[in-house]
């Protein structure tokens, strides 16, 4: 993560704490501490839950992205 990305993510987390934020992420570390994550595939919602619950689904899309280190 670049310094600029770090500062931006920190600012978003501090300035918008308690608010709803819709984020389109390309890196898992951007959203890993969010309250809920929606995983899309071909424009359709395939998973929606907390990052922890999604990670715990052994056959889930989110879990496979984490295991593979896939960019999302």
Wavefront OBJ file of the C-alpha trace (Angstrom):
o trace
v 0.000 0.000 0.000
v 1.389 3.390 -0.933
v 1.668 6.221 1.556
v -1.041 8.144 -0.305
v -3.391 5.152 -0.195
v -2.675 4.697 3.516
v -3.477 8.351 4.271
v -6.627 8.219 2.147
v -7.912 5.030 3.827
v -7.129 6.431 7.294
v -8.928 9.691 6.499
v -12.008 7.858 5.205
v -12.158 5.639 8.294
v -11.775 8.577 10.700
v -13.845 11.222 8.922
v -16.781 8.980 8.007
v -16.914 6.842 11.133
v -20.513 5.885 11.883
v -21.702 6.630 8.351
v -22.560 4.325 5.487
v -19.825 4.173 2.858
v -20.150 2.420 -0.480
v -16.713 1.390 -1.713
v -15.719 -0.331 -4.927
v -12.470 -1.991 -3.951
v -9.599 -3.426 -5.947
v -7.634 -4.654 -2.946
v -8.834 -6.828 -0.087
v -7.054 -4.706 2.526
v -9.270 -1.768 1.524
v -12.458 -3.464 2.746
v -11.301 -6.207 5.112
v -12.343 -4.249 8.222
v -15.686 -3.044 6.834
v -18.927 -4.037 8.554
v -20.369 -5.765 5.489
v -19.020 -6.829 2.123
v -21.016 -7.460 -1.035
v -19.370 -9.729 -3.603
v -20.567 -9.374 -7.183
v -20.113 -11.805 -10.043
v -21.255 -10.855 -13.519
v -23.241 -7.963 -12.039
v -25.134 -10.136 -9.570
v -24.772 -10.302 -5.787
v -23.324 -13.694 -4.904
v -22.374 -13.019 -1.277
v -23.254 -10.412 1.339
v -22.096 -10.607 4.955
v -19.329 -9.528 7.306
v -15.791 -10.128 6.050
v -15.284 -12.637 8.866
v -18.395 -14.655 7.983
v -17.556 -14.579 4.281
v -14.009 -15.738 4.995
v -15.321 -18.607 7.106
v -17.298 -20.008 4.155
v -14.812 -22.553 2.862
v -16.438 -22.716 -0.593
v -17.231 -18.988 -0.872
v -16.111 -16.538 -3.528
v -14.708 -14.079 -0.988
v -12.744 -16.859 0.717
v -11.257 -17.983 -2.583
v -10.191 -14.405 -3.357
v -8.513 -14.196 0.065
v -6.795 -17.546 -0.388
v -5.545 -16.627 -3.841
v -4.706 -13.020 -2.990
v -6.909 -12.042 -5.914
v -7.446 -8.383 -6.669
v -11.090 -7.461 -6.258
l 1 2 3 4 5 6 7 8 9 10 11 12 13 14 15 16 17 18 19 20 21 22 23 24 25 26 27 28 29 30 31 32 33 34 35 36 37 38 39 40 41 42 43 44 45 46 47 48 49 50 51 52 53 54 55 56 57 58 59 60 61 62 63 64 65 66 67 68 69 70 71 72
